[in-house]
Amino acid sequence: HDPDKGEDLQNIGLDLVKRAESEVERLKEECTQCEHTYLNKKSRLIQHSQQELDMEEPGHPTKLKHIVETVLCDAGKLYKDTPKWPLIIDYSRRSAVFLQYRDTNYINTMHPHLMEPEYLRKSLLGALRYGKALILDLNDVPMLENTIHAFEKVEKGLWEKLITKEIFKSYTSLISPSDPKEYEDRNWSPSLTEEFVAVLLTSSRVIEEPLLE
């Protein structure tokens, strides 16, 4: 038995594994880029069709400086007493930047790592626990279907619970034994959790039909 030869073979094996791992990461990145390119082209196509129809803008006009009181705090009582959450349509993307740097749990749905099941679970659970806003930024492409699918990976039926506000009654199913003690059900404050709000944000001129329902 030649120990030097065995070591050489081991080094070759490790090198092949590293190369294979690098290739997998490269292909994953290419797939992500292809998906984004597809979604952008799809958005432009639908946008062109919508512009031809000259569709009327939905919703209530709101100035950027009023977003906190009208959207996050619902000063105008637009959604707190309804089974719906607010949808922000902002072609300028200024509200996305504004909300990202507020005390919110902001998720850009175009970023794959932010849509991982555990990241989504912790983001939603944290927003509920501390009465914060969960911002789901759909950007300017049709990302709703992908977003729903991502939430379903966390827990079956989770998107429906979130969007209908049933999540207030069933959030305990999201709590994991590995979570910090403050997330134990006995340590939650109902009055604080009631301040939770889910906000859908889009800068697309093509508003996906389910978002308007």
Disulfide bonds with the S-S distance in Angstrom:
none
